[in-house]
């Protein structure tokens, strides 16, 4: 019996992959993942065997990985960012069920909230919420409740999956919901292609953000009431009294 690692590879730059993740990929026989994520690591492991699946084939991907591990292979199932934050970790464990074989190990990675926050400065120094705008697996009514609750709690908010070809208006819809609670001048930011070619960042207000052109490679940050811009950085104060 082999072993299956569910590996968070970070935002895409090899320098932002953890040492642990790199070591596990180095000793794996097979690396499986969504084709975009596999391409991010393929150049660093040219001697490995790779298998890919397109988007929406997550269950197939996980079953492929479990079956290969059952056949005696050391397998890495790669996920962008962290393997347990909108990653494949939960699905792998669900599909394996109550069995204890093959052995599964979850390997964390740097999620976009952390890597994107670092590009912006320090937007998440206080309490925050992470919400995905993808309604492929979560009803939009639930997403709307979570957006409203986070805004009413004055949390800094990070939005994943703000738009795609099939749902180009989701960020605009989210902004409309947030503006029922938050002022239009609330500080926000968008980062794109974190750790990859074309990396970019932009600070704006909540009112401006609903008209921005975003896609699945963007991560959106909405500041809390204390957020401020300092020398081009988005900063959420921790609350130290002697500053």
Steps between C-alpha positions, in 0.01 A plus 500: 500500500633841404423839650307804386612852585258788443743784443440874511754652258438865591417778253717373215852632554739222597653727765162510677465123517582356842815293545282210615288514184811509282649195673178302461468581130864396454438153638162444334460254214196677361372859516130558424306825477298752307707571189566866592648400836705215357659740253617715793717218641581291194824678414645428843433125487576389141555136597149452642188356342213750481126453459256788457126557481304808392297721730184347656662155505609522863347169608658319207836653589475383861393149401793475260735596781348254748509216248864566414592498869309173547715354222815577698603838364605807696259761367476877539166663423587868459275793586560870448549687825414281798373145458233543766374851412273450197735213413468125452576382854139464615388329178783245520409414858130477412566268207729276704230487769556295813783300345851559636670409174658634298671726749418867436707794622384860463780745420415868555595784269489877477145609421420810291379695803854484640702541180270768359493680833878516500495667158261765630675570829316379809123490439428200727670600824166475682202263477392411148270274296572312178201449269486339157263659249475179299144369517580176319500310831345758735159663444519874433253560783753352743781711355284812539434421868871453564591826326242690704607340828870574438423861412277548805775355722750752355738225397763548233374284213687299238304388195615198299367411153357848434402434139523256210368464146184341634441755778657831395279713726557331835741761636265779402213316671714453810585871506131588488438274801797639694398861433174440684722497810832660404574850365603540138832657606607185691858410400536190283758336277534241225805284435539290186728209404662481842848353466461456123576689182288814478474548875319824574331688786261789520353699789153648459179575685201270532305727265775477236550127541161395366601631156842331487579227248589188700531127436574172678864597543407799717465520877302788649560669835247721681634693795328540835412839649856552627676420171717774355743564218861562603753576225299302250442205732168377639539472876261377769629617842521236771401754764825568685447808716853641487513551120 
